[in-house]
Amino acid sequence: MASSTASFVNGGSSPSFPSQRLLALAQQLRHYKPPPCSLDEESVTPVVQNPEKFRPKRAAVLICLFERDAGDLRVILTKRSLTMSTHSGEVSLPGGKAEEGDKDDGDTATREAKEEIGLDPSLVNVVTFLEPFLSKHLLRVVPVICILNDRKAFKPKPNPAEVDTVFDVPLEMFIKDENRIAEEREMMEEKYLLHFFDYETENKKYLIWGLTAGILIRAASVVYQQPPAFPE
């Protein structure tokens, strides 16, 4: 089912934003052009080099950004239900596989976010898409960046079948070399670094790693227009 998500991509209508900073960020991201993929490039999992060769299933995740009262930029994350058959108990971005009827990756990501955490698509403005990542299950995952246009109107409603907890973290942590370790791995004969970030809030500890960490490193680099302070 098509969503009513406001779009700021490709010169669409001009939706309202909660602050001048977020409006400026939306304008910056609207002009973002994903770099061409290179076989020499390393990421947390290899970025898709030749989708036609692998023909992976499509998926999309939502990088939903908002400002706290202090002005820091935050991103919404979930801890998956322990009953899930894959990645149970792990931290992830809202999202999932594309379904018939999704007109684009933005539709997929916002539809899944509504199903998983009760985020009404009308509360977000999609501003850009990042280059696709290849998951270990050979899903072609497109990160969709959006801005939450009414933070107080969003009341998280985790779907207990899929989500245990909804929380948020500072986006900037993913370009800082703090509370982070990395391990070298290999996938499809390509070596890459697997990053692990520790985050603690309200006496709860979360480990953000793998594909989710890799996507957020890329998103933070694009948003803040600077590379991370560590090898990727």
N, C-alpha and C positions, 0 to 999 in steps of 0.2 A: 504494500500500500504506500503510495507516495506520501511524503511528509510535507508539512507546511513550513519547513525550516527556512529562515531568511538566509539569502546567500549574498555575499559581498564579492564573489569570485566572477571574473570575466565581465566586469562592468555592469553587474546587476543593479537592482534597486539599492538605495542608500539607507540602510536600517539605522536606528539609533543605537548609541553605545553609552555605557554607564559613565564614562569619563573621557576627557580629552586624550589621556594617555592611551586608553584602549582604542579610541578612534584612530590615533596615529599609528598604533600597532597594526590595526586592521588594514590601514592604507599601505603600510610597509609590506605586510604579508601578501596582500592582494597581488603585488608585483613580483612575488617570489617565483623564480624559475628553477625547478629541480635540475641539478647538474647531471650531465650524461654519466651513465654507469660505466665503471671501468673494471676490468678483470684484476687490476692491481689494487683496487680499493678495498680496504678492510672495514668491516663494521661488525656489529655484534652478531649478526648472521649475514651472510653475503647478500648484498642488495641484488635484486633480480637482474641478471645480465641479459637473458634471452627468454622472455616469457613464452614465446612461441615454441621454443625447444622443449620446455618442461610442461607447458600447459597446466600450470597449477590452478587450483580453485581460487576464486577471488574472495577476499575478506577485507574489512576496513575497521579501524579503531578510531575512537574519538578522543582527541586531545582538547579537552574543554578547559579554557583558561578564564580566570576571573581575578579581581583584585580584592584583597582583604582591606579592612578599614585602615590599616597602616600603610597601604599602598603596594604591598608586595604581591607579585604575580604568582598565582597558585594554579595547580592542575589537579583535576579530579581523578582519583584512582579507586579501584575496588580490590577487595580480597575475595577470591573465589570460594564458593561453598566447598566444604569438605566432602560433599556427596558427589561432586562432579567427577566424571569418568576420566577427564584429562586435566592436568594442571590444578588439581584440587588444592585448596588452601594457598595458592600462589597469588601474588599481586599482579593485577593486569589493568589495562585500559579498557573502558567499556567498548564493546564491539563484537563482531562475529562475521560469519560467512554471508556472502551476498545471496539474496533470494530473488526469484522472479518477481518483477514489479518494482524493484529498486531501480530508479533511473540513473543513479550514479553512486560513487563511493560515499558521498555525503549522505545520501538516503540510507545506505546500508548502516553507516556508523550511527546516525541519529536514531534510526529505527531500533537498533540493538540497544542503544543507551536507554531508550524509553522502556524497552522490555526488561532490561537488567536493573536499572536504578530509578526508574520513574521520571527521567528527565524529559519534559515536554519539548519536542522539537521547536516549538514556537518561542522558546526561551533562549535559543542560541542563534548566532550568526556564523555560518561557515565562511571562513576567510581564505583558506588555501588548502592545498593537498601537497604532501611531501612525496618523495620518490618511494616506490614500493620496496618492502623488505620481504625476504623469503624466510618463512618459519621452518622449524625443523620437521614439521609435518607437510612441508611443501605447499603451504598456503601463500598466495601472493597478497600480502597485507599492505594496504594503503593507509597511512596515517592522515587523518582529516583534522585540521586545526580549526577550532571554533571559539567564539567568545560568548560567555554567558552574559546575557543582557539584563538579567534581573536576579541577582544572587539571592535576595530574600524570598523571591517567589519559588525558588527551587527547594523543595522538601524531599530529600532522598527517600525513596521507597524501594529498598533492596528486594529483588525477587529471591526468596529463600532457596529456590531450586538452583540458582546460579551464583548468587552473591551473598557473602556473609557480612561484609562491612563495606561502607562507602566512606572514604576519607580524602583529604587533600594534602599536597606537599608543595613546597616552594619549587617552582620550575628551575630556578637558578642553581639548585643543588646539583643538577646533572651536568654542569660544566665546571664545577668546583672539585678539586681533588681532596675531598673530605669524606670520612666515613665510607670509603670506597676501596674495594680490592678488585683484581682482575685475574682471570685465568686464560691461558691460551688454549684454544680448541681448534678442531678441524671439521669442516663440513664440505662435502662434495669436492674434496681435494683442495679446498681453500682454507688457509689458516685465518683465524680471527680471534679477537679478545672478547671474552665474556665478562661483563662488568656486574658487580654486586654493590648496591648501595644500602646502607643501614639508615633507617629513619625511625625516630621515636616521638610519640605524641600522646598526651593523656595517659601515660603509663602503659601505652601499647607500643610494641616494637614490630616493625615491618621490614622485610627484605625485598628490595626491588631489584630484579636481575633479569638476565636473558634478553629476549626480544623486547620486552617492555622497557628495560633500561636503555637498550640501544636506540629505540625509537625516541625516547625522551632526551637522550644525549643529542640526537640530531635536531629535535624540535627546539631545545634550548639554544643550540648553536645558531639556528636560523633566527629565532626570536631576538636573542641578544647580539646577533651579528658578530660573534667571536667564537673561535674554536675552544674546545674544552681544555682545561689545564692539566691534561694527562693524555697519554697516547691512546688513540682509538683502536 
